[in-house]
Amino acid sequence: MSRALNFNAGPAALPQEVLATAASEMLDWHGTGLSVMEMSHRSSAFKQIIDSAEASLRSLLGVPDNYKVLFVQGGGTTQFASVPMNLMRTGTADYVLTGTWSKKAFNEAKLYGTPRALATSEDRAFSYIPDCSGLVPSAEASYIYICENETIGGVEWNEAKLPQTGDVPLVSDVSSCFLSRPMDVSRYGLIWGGAQKNVGPAGVTIVIVRDDLVREDVHPATPTILRYKTMADSGSMYNTPPCWGIYICGLVFDWIARQGGLDAMAERNAAKAKVLYDVLDASKLFRGIASPESRSQMNVTFTCGDADKDAAFVKAATEAGFVGVKGHRSVGGMRASIYNAVPQENVEALAKFMRDYESANA
């Protein structure tokens, strides 16, 4: 069976090995006679699945013991509300605006308090990560919020540029870079990520939150199901969790470990990104959208500089079997998402297609 050359931004490519395992266990998970989609979330079988997934994730990331790991539902859009509802106890928080998703989170926080835009890159169409080295958090800020990788614009924070927040908790949306490289969880008060990029299918969101931030004193309008304490106290099973999605996440965690862990993932992802950025840097037809110092290792955004030319390239690429290279509808252009499960050979194939297309359309 021929597999698509999948560059979708999310839901995105999953490791073929994981899909094969899931297929083999579809009708009978480990001798239970049940599919994971059929078993009770209160059963010992599913408890084994969710406990194993959490243990694997803790091992991969080196999650400290004083952090909770939560498997929740509702996607990133729900976390835009859940974060301020649970953490904005002073009525204000600082947000760094680097693209569509951090701006959406900022606007959602306005429903629950008075957040402050600490810094923004909107002056250059969110094409770079602003320098936050000299910025001072608001005196009353409950937390500082960033989106560590902006999927639409293709910009990404690197560890050296992360804000120095002192005693103010750093909160990060890591959806598009989660498990693509090592990260020091202890630098953050809370990180969260939608699974549908590097980790699993749509429907699961993973929240890793420090114990002292899991509290009763949340915004009074916070629904019970959106309280981090509710989910922490119930082991992520206050209500029926996304069982199948958690199962797939666990398989992906184990797959990453077998590949050599996050250090190996980072090396592979850097090599894949270099292939495409080298094409862009040498091209007279294509140009990268993100500033070079802020380029994402996960989402490579580019354009021909003209909407008609972009549309012609997308059409040709699609006909050639490349899936998901059209840019987000809000910005146009092109985007190749090269998450963990996208093989090096697929990236090489896209790079060759781009070079050949440029030669044919010089």
Steps between C-alpha positions, in 0.01 A plus 500: 500500500632842405506753784440869438783750536331662797597856598173586676523741792259310720350248516834391366717202415523220755780242505411213267624255762250642750215476250593140425498411869163668549362311200623168635337569837181651364276201573676362803724699734740262677260210526207693647279423200425872480616790294631794703202691357264249663646451847386683812723787604455369856637159410837368612598468134452868427664599829804310377489695173473847656751427778750367247452804275564738789807307615644500149443873461657576838803293402541665158478857631649446843186645658577585866298329770338830604315531169167348406444346155143540381330355192209732420263580215396813314818578308704817516198724478379367834842558656485865390220529757615238750835668564362838611206340678735289711806722532413869458434551869621861510273599213789558261772307314764580239479363147765507227324520166688318224222384271141391457488255790659716769275788390191279523608392850552865597156601376336208681672601825327839476176322591639413845724795588720772357801340333790711377686462172856490628649490150380442145636433153182611323690799356662259251204267447614264778808396303739495795532433873550829687795545733365463851834499680450844652128488558369513855177317589215707634515530878164327533538246220371156594702343218675571170354323198672405175424280201830322454440414134252691286372248249356755258790743478776244539690673782637324807660599828833340575604424855746790520226751415245383755391784731673518837192515720645474850230394742225556243395165347573458131209344310564361153285363221734237356248336267711507184842433653402262779741204517693625197800577723599487866363766732559585864153468649618658826534837322123512456203527728280335239536365149222369284477353153238370264593145402418528131845624390782281634326278752172343394157552347277801546294492818769485769672795665784441744550739790810485721454730798700565817330387820480845660293627205237229541271675746141549608500880468419533131276742313148443637361441150740211435300186414583199715636309201743784411657521846848352502445380857195303389700318238806454722298358789321256268805380308366663181183293529242731655295426190555254216840590357599476131602138549609419145703820471682436828578146384653632175699763692647223714606309189663816364687563826641149485587544130696818579689316773594225254630761254748622760286745697470875467868562426468279193173668403663844521790388280270349240267798497785749461632301204157495333447872552844579358414320177205730433654821630806439280267487199332824603830679565633405157178567308405792278137387483423405860570700813455407862241694696651473850811697588801265491578538871143402592434218256295207618647150483146366465311729259691634199306791349583652163356686202568590139405857585185490289167334578454362149850353495443349844175341381672358192772342714249352746302352210811346346623365834161347578487333161848361567375334820606750766219544754448806721744751346247781467551773760241578763192667356565814708842572348529307174831391356634153570584301808673166545452351846782257567410350835675202660318240290579663163787294353820663375439353153166681473670829581773426245231426243329833564831685477575337166151582373549865597833521322363329189191722504714810517717382211192431288344836583804725498 
